[in-house]
């Protein structure tokens, strides 16, 4: 998969995305490209998922990053955020961009206790990504 230049952004779709698509994560920290199962599971549930190039309309590229907050007593909270680009597979243009910044409703929280404190991870969920990308639904505030 190659990067598409920024000047290829054709237009921002405000209507819900229709057609077949697949989501991938480009993780710079781990230097790997992986299928995003959270979002792909939602696409499968809604009959929008495909791996066949002939029927593929969009590739959703997710660039995740983390925000860390430090609290008293060596406690940390990591919040997953992401920049998202929707690539029109047939036209080779970016048709939508989204930013998931500060996950205000941590639907998927993993908490770990350790001797020097605790850490909490707030992950974006597949449903949250799906609604935000497909339908432009904004994140709910606490």
N, CA, C and O of each residue as an XYZ file, in Angstrom:
568
protein
N       0.848     -1.174      0.000
C       0.000      0.000      0.000
C       0.892      1.236      0.000
O       1.809      1.335      0.816
N       0.645      2.141     -0.869
C       1.455      3.350     -0.930
C       0.641      4.532     -0.422
O      -0.589      4.507     -0.423
N       1.353      5.565      0.009
C       0.669      6.766      0.478
C       0.120      7.551     -0.705
O       0.708      7.559     -1.786
N      -1.000      8.204     -0.489
C      -1.608      9.063     -1.510
C      -1.259     10.501     -1.132
O      -1.384     10.880      0.032
N      -0.829     11.292     -2.087
C      -0.407     12.657     -1.768
C      -1.583     13.503     -1.304
O      -2.723     13.272     -1.705
N      -1.295     14.491     -0.452
C      -2.342     15.322      0.133
C      -3.124     16.092     -0.924
O      -4.301     16.391     -0.719
N      -2.496     16.416     -2.049
C      -3.218     17.171     -3.073
C      -4.201     16.313     -3.855
O      -4.867     16.803     -4.766
N      -4.296     15.029     -3.502
C      -5.271     14.161     -4.170
C      -6.621     14.166     -3.461
O      -7.550     13.481     -3.887
N      -6.734     14.938     -2.378
C      -8.021     14.994     -1.680
C      -9.035     15.651     -2.610
O      -8.919     16.823     -2.968
N     -10.028     14.859     -2.986
C     -10.994     15.283     -3.996
C     -12.083     16.162     -3.382
O     -12.277     17.305     -3.798
N     -12.785     15.623     -2.398
C     -13.813     16.394     -1.708
C     -14.173     15.654     -0.434
O     -13.919     14.455     -0.309
N     -14.748     16.350      0.487
C     -15.186     15.745      1.735
C     -16.621     15.262      1.573
O     -17.528     16.069      1.369
N     -16.830     13.960      1.660
C     -18.188     13.428      1.600
C     -18.886     13.737      2.910
O     -18.370     13.426      3.983
N     -20.060     14.350      2.825
C     -20.834     14.587      4.038
C     -21.946     13.544      4.166
O     -22.504     13.359      5.248
N     -22.263     12.869      3.071
C     -23.265     11.803      3.112
C     -22.640     10.536      3.681
O     -21.420     10.380      3.645
N     -23.463      9.630      4.206
C     -22.916      8.352      4.677
C     -22.205      7.611      3.543
O     -22.640      7.645      2.392
N     -21.106      6.942      3.891
C     -20.383      6.151      2.893
C     -21.192      4.914      2.525
O     -21.710      4.224      3.403
N     -21.301      4.635      1.248
C     -21.962      3.423      0.790
C     -20.970      2.619     -0.022
O     -19.973      3.157     -0.503
N     -21.234      1.350     -0.174
C     -20.340      0.483     -0.932
C     -19.560     -0.433     -0.011
O     -19.852     -0.542      1.180
N     -18.570     -1.084     -0.579
C     -17.762     -2.051      0.160
C     -16.414     -1.438      0.516
O     -15.856     -0.645     -0.242
N     -15.903     -1.819      1.678
C     -14.660     -1.223      2.160
C     -13.904     -2.155      3.088
O     -14.415     -3.189      3.517
N     -12.676     -1.764      3.385
C     -11.827     -2.481      4.326
C     -11.043     -1.438      5.106
O     -10.721     -0.376      4.575
N     -10.733     -1.738      6.370
C      -9.989     -0.804      7.213
C      -8.629     -1.390      7.566
O      -8.506     -2.581      7.853
N      -7.612     -0.537      7.541
C      -6.258     -0.938      7.940
C      -5.695      0.112      8.893
O      -6.056      1.288      8.843
N      -4.798     -0.352      9.762
C      -4.073      0.547     10.660
C      -2.642      0.638     10.168
O      -2.009     -0.378      9.879
N      -2.134      1.864     10.073
C      -0.718      2.087      9.812
C      -0.127      2.561     11.132
O      -0.281      3.722     11.510
N       0.542      1.666     11.820
C       1.073      1.956     13.151
C       2.552      2.288     13.047
O       3.384      1.403     12.848
N       2.878      3.585     13.186
C       4.270      4.018     13.093
C       5.109      3.516     14.255
O       6.280      3.183     14.073
N       4.524      3.455     15.457
C       5.277      2.996     16.623
C       5.757      1.560     16.437
O       6.903      1.238     16.750
N       4.885      0.706     15.931
C       5.245     -0.702     15.729
C       5.786     -0.954     14.331
O       6.214     -2.065     14.019
N       5.768      0.080     13.482
C       6.242     -0.019     12.103
C       5.578     -1.190     11.374
O       6.252     -2.035     10.787
N       4.235     -1.221     11.425
C       3.511     -2.297     10.757
C       2.161     -1.813     10.235
O       1.605     -0.821     10.705
N       1.661     -2.544      9.255
C       0.326     -2.312      8.711
C      -0.500     -3.543      9.041
O      -0.108     -4.662      8.710
N      -1.644     -3.346      9.692
C      -2.484     -4.476     10.100
C      -3.937     -4.173      9.780
O      -4.335     -3.013      9.676
N      -4.718     -5.222      9.628
C      -6.167     -5.045      9.488
C      -6.721     -4.584     10.826
O      -6.359     -5.122     11.872
N      -7.591     -3.596     10.795
C      -8.213     -3.122     12.022
C      -9.462     -3.946     12.280
O     -10.520     -3.667     11.716
N      -9.348     -4.943     13.115
C     -10.463     -5.866     13.349
C     -11.646     -5.193     14.007
O     -12.785     -5.583     13.750
N     -11.419     -4.190     14.853
C     -12.546     -3.513     15.504
C     -13.476     -2.911     14.456
O     -14.686     -3.135     14.483
N     -12.905     -2.156     13.545
C     -13.731     -1.513     12.533
C     -14.203     -2.510     11.485
O     -15.349     -2.436     11.041
N     -13.352     -3.431     11.086
C     -13.763     -4.429     10.097
C     -14.886     -5.309     10.613
O     -15.741     -5.731      9.834
N     -14.905     -5.594     11.902
C     -16.018     -6.363     12.478
C     -17.338     -5.596     12.322
O     -18.370     -6.193     12.016
N     -17.303     -4.282     12.531
C     -18.504     -3.456     12.349
C     -18.908     -3.406     10.877
O     -20.096     -3.454     10.559
N     -17.927     -3.311      9.980
C     -18.232     -3.311      8.543
C     -18.886     -4.629      8.137
O     -19.823     -4.637      7.338
N     -18.396     -5.744      8.684
C     -18.982     -7.062      8.381
C     -20.425     -7.127      8.873
O     -21.301     -7.618      8.161
N     -20.678     -6.632     10.091
C     -22.035     -6.641     10.645
C     -23.012     -5.867      9.774
O     -24.194     -6.204      9.703
N     -22.512     -4.826      9.110
C     -23.366     -3.961      8.299
C     -23.235     -4.227      6.808
O     -23.644     -3.401      5.992
N     -22.667     -5.375      6.445
C     -22.519     -5.816      5.057
C     -21.805     -4.782      4.177
O     -22.195     -4.546      3.033
N     -20.750     -4.170      4.735
C     -19.969     -3.194      3.983
C     -18.516     -3.648      3.797
O     -17.705     -2.892      3.262
N     -18.177     -4.855      4.224
C     -16.793     -5.337      4.221
C     -16.503     -6.204      2.998
O     -17.330     -7.021      2.594
N     -15.315     -6.015      2.413
C     -14.851     -6.917      1.364
C     -13.333     -6.928      1.326
O     -12.679     -5.965      1.727
N     -12.786     -8.027      0.840
C     -11.345     -8.121      0.607
C     -11.058     -8.310     -0.877
O      -9.901     -8.466     -1.267
N     -12.091     -8.298     -1.704
C     -11.932     -8.513     -3.137
C     -11.708     -7.182     -3.857
O     -12.564     -6.300     -3.792
N     -10.584     -7.024     -4.534
C     -10.279     -5.741     -5.199
C     -11.348     -5.288     -6.193
O     -11.579     -4.087     -6.332
N     -12.000     -6.215     -6.883
C     -13.000     -5.827     -7.880
C     -14.249     -5.196     -7.261
O     -14.934     -4.407     -7.913
N     -14.545     -5.539     -6.013
C     -15.748     -4.987     -5.379
C     -15.413     -3.935     -4.314
O     -16.313     -3.437     -3.638
N     -14.141     -3.598     -4.160
C     -13.706     -2.658     -3.142
C     -13.938     -1.219     -3.599
O     -13.468     -0.815     -4.662
N     -14.668     -0.448     -2.786
C     -14.925      0.958     -3.084
C     -14.018      1.889     -2.278
O     -13.535      2.891     -2.803
N     -13.786      1.557     -0.998
C     -13.010      2.435     -0.129
C     -12.022      1.640      0.713
O     -12.284      0.499      1.092
N     -10.884      2.260      0.999
C      -9.939      1.759      1.987
C      -9.889      2.807      3.092
O      -9.595      3.975      2.840
N     -10.179      2.379      4.314
C     -10.148      3.281      5.467
C      -8.799      3.094      6.146
O      -8.486      2.010      6.637
N      -8.006      4.157      6.171
C      -6.663      4.104      6.743
C      -6.689      4.818      8.089
O      -7.041      5.994      8.175
N      -6.310      4.091      9.140
C      -6.338      4.617     10.498
C      -4.907      4.804     10.985
O      -4.110      3.867     10.965
N      -4.584      6.023     11.423
C      -3.269      6.339     11.972
C      -3.454      6.619     13.465
O      -3.797      7.739     13.845
N      -3.227      5.604     14.321
C      -3.488      5.784     15.752
C      -2.338      6.501     16.463
O      -1.186      6.452     16.033
N      -2.689      7.160     17.552
C      -1.683      7.725     18.452
C      -2.294      7.782     19.847
O      -3.509      7.661     20.006
N      -1.457      7.965     20.842
C      -1.906      7.883     22.228
C      -1.592      9.165     22.974
O      -0.564      9.802     22.739
N      -2.488      9.536     23.875
C      -2.270     10.649     24.799
C      -2.169     10.048     26.199
O      -3.015      9.247     26.597
N      -1.141     10.432     26.940
C      -0.939      9.898     28.287
C      -1.121     11.003     29.314
O      -0.542     12.082     29.192
N      -1.930     10.723     30.323
C      -2.084     11.607     31.476
C      -1.467     10.921     32.682
O      -1.621      9.714     32.868
N      -0.769     11.694     33.496
C      -0.122     11.166     34.695
C      -0.831     11.733     35.922
O      -1.116     12.928     35.997
N      -1.110     10.847     36.885
C      -1.826     11.238     38.088
C      -0.999     10.878     39.313
O       0.010     10.178     39.226
N      -1.450     11.371     40.445
C      -0.771     11.147     41.717
C      -0.575      9.648     41.982
O      -1.450      8.839     41.675
N       0.565      9.292     42.545
C       0.818      7.905     42.934
C       1.173      6.999     41.769
O       0.820      5.820     41.789
N       1.852      7.505     40.767
C       2.270      6.711     39.595
C       1.105      6.101     38.825
O       1.248      5.028     38.239
N      -0.033      6.761     38.817
C      -1.176      6.301     38.042
C      -1.148      6.974     36.677
O      -0.866      8.167     36.571
N      -1.443      6.206     35.635
C      -1.459      6.766     34.288
C      -2.757      6.386     33.583
O      -3.388      5.374     33.887
N      -3.121      7.225     32.644
C      -4.285      6.965     31.807
C      -3.874      7.233     30.370
O      -3.458      8.343     30.037
N      -3.990      6.216     29.512
C      -3.655      6.349     28.101
C      -4.944      6.379     27.292
O      -5.808      5.517     27.457
N      -5.070      7.369     26.420
C      -6.265      7.523     25.596
C      -5.882      7.370     24.134
O      -5.013      8.081     23.631
N      -6.540      6.432     23.456
C      -6.283      6.213     22.040
C      -6.992      7.273     21.210
O      -8.170      7.561     21.419
N      -6.264      7.842     20.276
C      -6.831      8.800     19.332
C      -6.387      8.364     17.940
O      -5.526      7.493     17.810
N      -6.957      8.954     16.908
C      -6.595      8.526     15.558
C      -6.931      9.580     14.522
O      -7.924     10.300     14.631
N      -6.081      9.647     13.520
C      -6.394     10.370     12.287
C      -6.829      9.316     11.284
O      -6.210      8.257     11.178
N      -7.898      9.608     10.545
C      -8.464      8.628      9.610
C      -8.595      9.265      8.232
O      -9.018     10.413      8.095
N      -8.220      8.491      7.212
C      -8.351      8.912      5.823
C      -9.139      7.844      5.079
O      -8.836      6.656      5.190
N     -10.142      8.257      4.328
C     -10.915      7.317      3.523
C     -10.488      7.515      2.074
O     -10.653      8.591      1.499
N      -9.944      6.466      1.509
C      -9.426      6.492      0.146
C     -10.421      5.845     -0.802
O     -10.804      4.693     -0.599
N     -10.845      6.564     -1.835
C     -11.668      5.984     -2.894
C     -10.741      5.078     -3.694
O      -9.849      5.553     -4.397
N     -10.957      3.785     -3.585
C     -10.041      2.792     -4.156
C      -9.966      2.873     -5.681
O      -8.899      2.688     -6.266
N     -11.083      3.144     -6.307
C     -11.121      3.166     -7.773
C     -10.594      4.491     -8.348
O      -9.957      4.497     -9.401
N     -10.855      5.601     -7.664
C     -10.424      6.911     -8.159
C      -9.063      7.330     -7.601
O      -8.486      8.319     -8.053
N      -8.548      6.578     -6.615
C      -7.250      6.861     -6.013
C      -7.195      8.285     -5.439
O      -6.214      9.005     -5.619
N      -8.274      8.669     -4.746
C      -8.330      9.982     -4.103
C      -8.839      9.820     -2.677
O      -9.580      8.885     -2.372
N      -8.439     10.730     -1.817
C      -8.942     10.753     -0.447
C     -10.253     11.530     -0.461
O     -10.293     12.682     -0.893
N     -11.321     10.901      0.009
C     -12.639     11.532     -0.033
C     -13.142     11.972      1.334
O     -14.127     12.705      1.424
N     -12.482     11.535      2.391
C     -12.934     11.929      3.725
C     -11.762     11.827      4.687
O     -10.939     10.917      4.597
N     -11.703     12.773      5.604
C     -10.746     12.701      6.700
C     -11.513     12.877      7.997
O     -12.494     13.618      8.042
N     -11.083     12.211      9.039
C     -11.696     12.355     10.366
C     -10.595     12.330     11.404
O      -9.561     11.690     11.212
N     -10.817     13.021     12.494
C      -9.888     12.975     13.614
C     -10.661     12.574     14.856
O     -11.635     13.227     15.231
N     -10.228     11.511     15.483
C     -10.803     11.072     16.755
C      -9.830     11.535     17.832
O      -8.816     10.889     18.096
N     -10.167     12.687     18.456
C      -9.274     13.339     19.391
C      -9.918     13.353     20.764
O     -11.024     13.864     20.937
N      -9.222     12.792     21.736
C      -9.726     12.703     23.102
C     -11.007     11.883     23.177
O     -12.101     12.404     22.956
N     -10.871     10.653     23.476
C     -11.999      9.730     23.599
C     -12.762     10.053     24.880
O     -12.394      9.598     25.963
N     -13.822     10.838     24.747
C     -14.572     11.301     25.924
C     -15.405     10.196     26.568
O     -15.691     10.264     27.764
N     -15.795      9.193     25.809
C     -16.541      8.058     26.346
C     -15.722      6.787     26.135
O     -15.833      6.141     25.093
N     -14.917      6.436     27.103
C     -14.073      5.248     26.919
C     -14.896      3.963     27.027
O     -15.026      3.390     28.109
N     -15.443      3.521     25.911
C     -16.276      2.324     25.927
C     -15.457      1.081     26.229
O     -15.960      0.150     26.859
N     -14.221      1.050     25.798
C     -13.372     -0.116     26.040
C     -12.222      0.322     26.938
O     -11.272      0.951     26.472
N     -12.306     -0.005     28.208
C     -11.297      0.408     29.177
C     -10.617     -0.822     29.751
O     -11.277     -1.763     30.190
N      -9.282     -0.805     29.742
C      -8.526     -1.885     30.379
C      -7.720     -1.261     31.509
O      -6.975     -0.305     31.296
N      -7.872     -1.801     32.700
C      -7.180     -1.257     33.872
C      -6.202     -2.301     34.393
O      -6.547     -3.475     34.527
N      -4.982     -1.864     34.687
C      -3.957     -2.758     35.218
C      -3.424     -2.172     36.521
O      -3.021     -1.010     36.574
N      -3.426     -2.984     37.561
C      -2.857     -2.578     38.846
C      -1.437     -3.116     38.915
O      -1.178     -4.254     38.523
N      -0.520     -2.297     39.413
C       0.843     -2.768     39.644
C       1.346     -2.148     40.942
O       0.709     -1.247     41.489
N       2.470     -2.619     41.427
C       2.930     -2.241     42.761
C       3.150     -0.738     42.923
O       2.996     -0.209     44.024
N       3.504     -0.050     41.848
C       3.779      1.383     41.982
C       2.585      2.259     41.594
O       2.711      3.483     41.575
N       1.449      1.670     41.287
C       0.269      2.450     40.912
C      -0.621      1.659     39.982
O      -0.669      0.431     40.059
N      -1.335      2.355     39.095
C      -2.210      1.667     38.146
C      -2.170      2.394     36.812
O      -1.808      3.568     36.731
N      -2.548      1.670     35.775
C      -2.653      2.295     34.460
C      -3.990      1.909     33.845
O      -4.513      0.817     34.070
N      -4.516      2.823     33.075
C      -5.811      2.624     32.456
C      -5.663      2.954     30.974
O      -5.052      3.963     30.622
N      -6.218      2.109     30.102
C      -6.151      2.348     28.667
C      -7.563      2.532     28.128
O      -8.433      1.687     28.339
N      -7.780      3.639     27.434
C      -9.075      3.962     26.840
C      -8.948      3.761     25.334
O      -8.282      4.539     24.652
N      -9.586      2.717     24.822
C      -9.502      2.390     23.403
C     -10.721      2.910     22.646
O     -11.839      2.888     23.160
N     -10.493      3.374     21.426
C     -11.617      3.647     20.528
C     -12.259      2.308     20.193
O     -11.552      1.319     20.003
N     -13.571      2.260     20.117
C     -14.254      1.006     19.804
C     -14.601      0.956     18.318
O     -14.610      1.977     17.630
N     -14.885     -0.253     17.842
C     -15.293     -0.424     16.456
C     -16.556      0.350     16.138
O     -16.660      0.960     15.073
N     -17.517      0.332     17.051
C     -18.778      1.043     16.832
C     -18.554      2.555     16.760
O     -19.143      3.241     15.925
N     -17.708      3.054     17.632
C     -17.393      4.478     17.661
C     -16.716      4.912     16.354
O     -17.053      5.953     15.789
N     -15.759      4.107     15.881
C     -15.089      4.384     14.610
C     -16.075      4.304     13.451
O     -16.084      5.167     12.573
N     -16.910      3.258     13.454
C     -17.878      3.052     12.369
C     -18.824      4.245     12.237
O     -18.975      4.804     11.151
N     -19.455      4.629     13.337
C     -20.420      5.736     13.295
C     -19.744      7.050     12.918
O     -20.312      7.853     12.179
N     -18.539      7.267     13.423
C     -17.829      8.504     13.137
C     -17.355      8.609     11.700
O     -17.345      9.696     11.123
N     -16.963      7.482     11.121
C     -16.439      7.495      9.748
C     -17.570      7.369      8.727
O     -17.650      8.167      7.793
N     -18.424      6.397      8.893
C     -19.484      6.150      7.915
C     -20.549      7.246      7.947
O     -20.991      7.713      6.897
N     -20.961      7.654      9.144
C     -22.077      8.592      9.279
C     -21.682      9.979      9.765
O     -22.557     10.817      9.983
N     -20.384     10.249      9.942
C     -19.905     11.545     10.446
C     -20.406     11.861     11.847
O     -20.436     13.028     12.239
N     -20.799     10.844     12.610
C     -21.328     11.090     13.946
C     -20.199     11.552     14.852
O     -19.155     10.905     14.941
N     -20.414     12.673     15.522
C     -19.408     13.204     16.423
C     -19.378     12.380     17.702
O     -20.365     11.748     18.079
N     -18.222     12.402     18.360
C     -18.092     11.717     19.638
C     -18.960     12.396     20.677
O     -19.072     13.622     20.710
N     -19.565     11.595     21.517
C     -20.381     12.153     22.592
C     -19.470     12.672     23.690
O     -18.391     12.129     23.926
N     -19.907     13.711     24.347
C     -19.130     14.275     25.443
C     -19.610     13.673     26.759
O     -20.760     13.253     26.885
N     -18.699     13.639     27.741
C     -19.063     13.102     29.063
C     -20.144     13.934     29.695
O     -20.580     13.638     30.807
